C-alpha cells in the first residue's frame, strides 16, 4: 500500500502468503468481525453516497475482477481547514483527473465510502485516542496545525474506513488496486497523538486490518510525501511482517524537519 501526499491512499496490496499469526490484538479483531469471507462488507454498512462535483462520471459497479477501485466521498470536504490541509486539495485532484484521464476514471469501479469501526481503529490507537476523536470539536487539541469542527470526527472515520474498504476488495481478489481520495490525512497521527493535520492513522489501521483478516505474511507501506510519516513509522517500523518506507524531503529550512 502506498500512502501519498496529505490525504490520498493508494492500495496495491497483494497476497504475500497465508502464514499463521500468533494470537494478538489481530485475533481479537477476527473473532469480533468474522473470517475474511464474512468480512467483505464490514459493519457499518457502506454509505453509498458522496457524488463528485462537475460532470465526472465514475462507474459504480460491474468493473469485474482485476480492475482499479476509487473511493471518494464529498462528506470529507466538510472537515475543518487545517492550515495547508484543506478541502480544495481533493477537489483539485478530482478536477485534474476528470480533465486529463477521463477514460481511465470511467474504467474505475466506484467503491462506497464507509466509516471505520472502533475495533478497527483500536488496532493502531488507544481507547483514549478514539474517545478524544469522538469528542471533537469540544476536545482541546494541543498540537499545532490542528483544527476541528462538527464534521471532523465523521470525516476521520470515513477516511480510515474508506482505505479499509479498498484493502478488503484488493485482498479478497475482487480488485488489483485502488485509490482512496480521503481527508483528513493520517501519517502523522500516533498511538495516542493527533498532530500534523492527522487524527487517525489511516494506513496503519488498514495495514493491520489486512494482516488480521487475510493472514498476509508481508505488507509494504510506502509513504511518499514531502513530510516524514513519523506517526506511521512509530506504529509500524518495528512490527514483524510490515515494512515501512518513507520518501520525504529533508532540508534545514523545511517544515517538520525535526521529524526527518
C-alpha positions as CSV (number, residue, x, y, z in Angstrom):
1,X,0.0,0.0,0.0
2,X,1.3,3.4,-0.8
3,X,0.4,6.5,1.2
4,X,0.6,9.5,-1.0
5,X,0.6,13.1,0.0
6,X,-1.6,14.6,2.6
7,X,-4.8,12.7,2.1
8,X,-4.6,10.1,-0.6
9,X,-4.0,6.4,0.0
10,X,-3.1,4.1,-2.9
11,X,-3.7,0.5,-2.1
12,X,-1.9,-2.1,-4.2
13,X,-1.5,-4.8,-1.5
14,X,-1.1,-8.3,-2.8
15,X,-1.4,-11.6,-1.0
16,X,2.1,-12.3,0.0
17,X,1.2,-15.5,1.8
18,X,-1.1,-17.2,4.3
19,X,1.0,-18.0,7.2
20,X,-0.4,-18.2,10.7
21,X,-0.1,-15.3,13.1
22,X,0.3,-15.6,16.8
23,X,-2.7,-14.6,18.9
24,X,-2.7,-10.9,19.5
25,X,-5.0,-7.8,19.0
26,X,-5.4,-9.0,15.4
27,X,-7.1,-12.3,16.5
28,X,-9.4,-10.2,18.7
29,X,-10.5,-8.3,15.5
30,X,-11.0,-11.6,13.7
31,X,-13.2,-13.0,16.5
32,X,-15.3,-9.9,16.6
33,X,-15.7,-9.3,12.9
34,X,-15.6,-12.9,11.5
35,X,-13.5,-14.6,8.9
36,X,-12.3,-12.9,5.7
37,X,-15.2,-14.4,3.8
38,X,-17.7,-12.8,6.1
39,X,-15.8,-9.5,6.4
40,X,-16.1,-8.2,2.9
41,X,-18.9,-5.8,3.9
42,X,-17.8,-5.0,7.5
43,X,-20.1,-3.0,9.8
44,X,-21.1,-0.3,9.5
45,X,-22.6,-0.7,6.0
46,X,-21.1,1.3,3.1
47,X,-22.8,4.7,2.8
48,X,-23.1,4.6,-1.0
49,X,-23.3,8.4,-1.3
50,X,-21.0,11.3,-2.0
51,X,-21.2,12.3,-5.6
52,X,-18.4,14.1,-7.5
53,X,-18.7,17.7,-8.4
54,X,-19.0,18.6,-12.1
55,X,-19.6,16.3,-15.0
56,X,-17.3,13.5,-13.9
57,X,-18.9,10.1,-14.1
58,X,-17.4,7.1,-12.4
59,X,-18.7,3.6,-12.9
60,X,-20.3,2.3,-9.6
61,X,-20.0,-1.4,-10.3
62,X,-19.5,-4.1,-12.8
63,X,-15.8,-3.5,-13.3
64,X,-15.1,-7.2,-12.9
65,X,-12.1,-8.8,-11.2
66,X,-8.7,-7.3,-11.6
67,X,-9.7,-3.6,-12.0
68,X,-8.9,-0.5,-10.1
69,X,-11.2,0.9,-7.4
70,X,-11.8,4.5,-6.5
71,X,-13.3,5.7,-3.2
72,X,-14.3,9.4,-2.6
73,X,-17.0,11.0,-0.5
74,X,-17.8,14.7,-0.5
75,X,-18.7,14.5,3.2
76,X,-14.9,14.6,3.9
77,X,-14.8,18.1,2.4
78,X,-16.8,19.3,5.4
79,X,-13.9,18.7,7.8
80,X,-12.2,21.9,9.0
81,X,-9.4,23.7,7.2
82,X,-6.1,22.8,9.0
83,X,-3.6,25.2,7.7
84,X,-2.4,23.9,4.3
85,X,-4.6,20.8,4.6
86,X,-7.9,21.9,3.1
87,X,-10.9,20.6,1.1
88,X,-9.6,22.2,-2.1
89,X,-6.9,19.5,-2.3
90,X,-9.4,16.8,-3.0
91,X,-11.5,18.9,-5.4
92,X,-8.3,19.8,-7.3
93,X,-7.3,16.2,-7.7
94,X,-10.7,15.1,-9.0
95,X,-10.9,18.1,-11.3
96,X,-7.4,17.2,-12.7
97,X,-8.2,13.5,-13.2
98,X,-11.5,14.4,-14.8
99,X,-9.8,16.7,-17.3
100,X,-6.7,14.6,-18.1
101,X,-7.7,11.0,-17.5
102,X,-11.5,10.7,-18.2
103,X,-11.3,7.3,-19.9
104,X,-9.2,5.8,-17.0
105,X,-11.7,7.3,-14.5
106,X,-14.6,5.8,-16.3
107,X,-13.0,2.4,-16.1
108,X,-12.5,2.6,-12.3
109,X,-15.0,0.9,-10.1
110,X,-16.5,3.3,-7.6
111,X,-16.3,1.9,-4.0
112,X,-18.7,3.4,-1.5
113,X,-17.1,5.1,1.4
114,X,-17.7,3.8,4.9
115,X,-16.7,4.7,8.5
116,X,-14.1,2.6,10.3
117,X,-15.3,0.9,13.4
118,X,-13.9,1.3,16.9
119,X,-12.5,-2.2,16.8
120,X,-10.6,-1.4,13.6
121,X,-9.3,2.0,15.0
122,X,-8.0,0.3,18.2
123,X,-5.6,-1.8,16.1
124,X,-3.5,1.4,15.9
125,X,-4.8,3.8,18.5
126,X,-5.6,3.8,22.2
127,X,-9.1,3.9,23.5
128,X,-8.5,7.3,24.9
129,X,-7.4,8.5,21.5
130,X,-10.7,7.2,20.0
131,X,-12.8,8.8,22.7
132,X,-10.9,12.1,22.1
133,X,-11.8,11.9,18.4
134,X,-15.5,11.3,19.2
135,X,-15.4,14.3,21.5
136,X,-14.4,16.7,18.7
137,X,-14.8,19.7,18.4
138,X,-15.2,20.1,22.1
139,X,-11.9,18.2,22.8
140,X,-9.0,20.6,23.1
141,X,-6.3,19.8,20.5
142,X,-2.8,20.5,21.9
143,X,-0.7,20.1,18.8
144,X,-0.1,23.0,16.4
145,X,-1.5,23.0,12.9
146,X,-4.7,21.3,14.1
147,X,-8.3,22.4,13.8
148,X,-11.6,20.6,14.1
149,X,-15.3,21.3,13.6
150,X,-18.5,19.3,14.0
151,X,-17.6,17.2,10.9
152,X,-14.1,16.3,11.8
153,X,-14.8,13.0,13.7
154,X,-17.1,11.7,10.9
155,X,-14.6,12.7,8.2
156,X,-11.7,11.0,10.1
157,X,-13.7,7.8,10.5
158,X,-14.7,7.9,6.8
159,X,-11.1,8.4,5.7
160,X,-9.8,5.4,7.6
161,X,-12.8,3.3,6.7
162,X,-12.5,4.1,3.0
163,X,-8.9,2.9,2.9
164,X,-10.0,-0.3,4.7
165,X,-12.8,-0.8,2.2
166,X,-10.3,-0.8,-0.7
167,X,-8.0,-3.1,1.2
168,X,-10.9,-5.6,1.6
169,X,-11.6,-5.5,-2.1
170,X,-8.0,-5.9,-3.1
171,X,-7.1,-8.6,-0.6
172,X,-10.2,-10.6,-1.5
173,X,-9.1,-10.6,-5.1
174,X,-12.0,-8.5,-6.4
175,X,-9.7,-5.7,-7.4
176,X,-6.0,-5.5,-8.2
177,X,-5.5,-1.9,-6.9
178,X,-7.4,1.1,-5.5
179,X,-7.1,4.8,-4.9
180,X,-8.7,6.3,-1.8
181,X,-9.0,10.1,-2.1
182,X,-9.6,11.0,1.5
183,X,-9.1,13.6,4.2
184,X,-8.0,14.2,6.9
185,X,-4.7,12.5,6.2
186,X,-3.1,10.1,8.7
187,X,0.6,9.6,8.6
188,X,1.5,12.0,11.5
189,X,-1.1,10.5,13.9
190,X,0.4,8.3,16.6
191,X,-0.9,5.8,19.0
192,X,-2.4,8.4,21.3
193,X,-1.5,11.6,19.4
194,X,-3.3,13.8,16.9
195,X,-0.8,16.1,15.1
196,X,0.2,17.5,11.7
197,X,-3.3,17.7,10.3
198,X,-3.9,14.0,11.2
199,X,-6.4,12.4,13.5
200,X,-6.5,8.7,12.7
201,X,-3.5,6.9,11.0
202,X,-5.5,5.6,8.0
203,X,-2.7,3.5,6.5
204,X,-1.5,1.9,9.8
205,X,-5.1,0.8,10.6
206,X,-5.6,-0.6,7.1
207,X,-2.2,-2.5,7.2
208,X,-3.1,-4.2,10.4
209,X,-6.6,-5.0,9.2
210,X,-5.1,-6.6,6.1
211,X,-2.8,-8.7,8.3
212,X,-5.6,-9.7,10.6
213,X,-8.4,-10.6,8.1
214,X,-6.3,-12.0,5.3
215,X,-3.3,-13.6,7.1
216,X,-0.8,-11.7,5.0
217,X,2.7,-12.5,5.9
218,X,4.2,-9.3,4.4
219,X,2.8,-5.8,4.0
220,X,4.7,-2.9,2.5
221,X,3.7,0.7,3.3
222,X,5.4,3.2,1.0
223,X,4.9,6.7,2.3
224,X,5.6,9.2,-0.5
225,X,5.2,12.8,0.8
226,X,7.2,15.9,1.4
227,X,6.9,15.2,5.1
228,X,8.2,12.3,7.0
229,X,5.4,10.0,8.3
230,X,6.6,10.0,11.9
231,X,3.3,8.6,13.2
232,X,3.2,5.6,10.8
233,X,6.9,4.9,11.5
234,X,6.3,4.9,15.2
235,X,3.4,2.5,14.8
236,X,4.7,0.1,12.2
237,X,8.5,0.3,11.8
238,X,9.4,-2.4,14.4
239,X,6.5,-4.7,13.6
240,X,7.3,-8.1,12.1
241,X,5.6,-8.6,8.8
242,X,5.2,-4.9,7.9
243,X,7.9,-2.9,6.2
244,X,7.6,0.9,6.3
245,X,9.5,3.1,3.8
246,X,9.2,6.9,3.9
247,X,10.3,9.0,0.9
248,X,10.3,12.7,2.0
249,X,12.1,16.0,1.8
250,X,14.8,16.8,4.3
251,X,16.4,20.3,4.3
252,X,17.4,22.6,7.1
253,X,14.7,25.2,6.3
254,X,11.9,22.8,5.7
255,X,8.7,22.4,7.8
256,X,8.7,19.4,10.1
257,X,12.5,18.9,9.7
258,X,12.6,17.8,13.3
259,X,10.7,14.6,12.4
260,X,13.0,13.6,9.5
